Amino acid sequence: MPEPGRLAGRVAIVTGGAHGIGRAYCHALAGAGASVVVADIDGDAGSAVAAEIGDRAAAVRTDVADEASTRAMAQTAVARFGRLDVLVNNAAIFATIPITRGTIEEITVEEWDRVMAVNLRGVFLACRAVLPEMKRRRYGKIVNISSGTALSGSPTRIHYVASKGAVLSFTRTLAREVGAAGITVNAIAPGSTLSEEDPTPETLALRSARVADRAIPRVQLPADIVGAVIFFASPESDFITGQTLVVDGGAVLH
């Protein structure tokens, strides 16, 4: 559990915060004392998560692939809570919005573009939306959620893996651009995580199959990742930027 008060007075946006791991991030940030904006294309589910958290949370329906929508997301955070300190770029097409688990020949151009629009352009647009306020205050924490598959490679889902690999390069470059403004940009690369609220037997089998590759041989849960998010959102990481932290139980060692 996050230490209460560790992020007291901070304001965080979590994209894709209405379901699965994103919901866990929202609760963990709130548990550490932050006010949280739940930004998700599923507006009703986002409102439900905000209601679970209480007065220090707000929901805003956000399509991260749309520039106007991400600008409204940032404006909502400042209008509601008076400031903006943390952005967690979690929104992605993968679990909540299923994609093809197939080879390069089986993935359509339309699906490739759709994945890139959310998983990569969405990170770009969300960062652009929050940077003016962070630069104005000369402080900010951007946490980009990548994937361990970007480091290990993964047969099938080449569009997803490529998008998450690009997030790592994006993270390093943006860290160079905004460090002088007091803004850190880091990435987390989780392993295969049992993030679905109601997993199917097929999903359980898929997550369980990853256990054998890990130094810590068990299924990964959302609770295993939240500590890394809190760390990168906290003052303890103020002199760390452009880095990737792998949280996968020791499947990828580097």
Secondary structure, DSSP 8 states (H G I E B T S, - for coil): ---TTTTTT-EEEEETTTSHHHHHHHHHHHHTT-EEEEEES-HHHHHHHHHHH-TTEEEEE--TTSHHHHHHHHHHHHHHHS---EEEE---SSTTTT-----TTTS-HHHHHHHHIIIIIHHHHHHHHHHHHHHHHT-EEEEEE--THHHH--SS-HHHHHHHHHHHHHHHHHHHHHGGGTEEEEEEEE-SB---SS--HHHHHHHHHTGGG-SS-S-B-GGGTHHHHHHHHSGGGTT--S-EEEESSSSS--
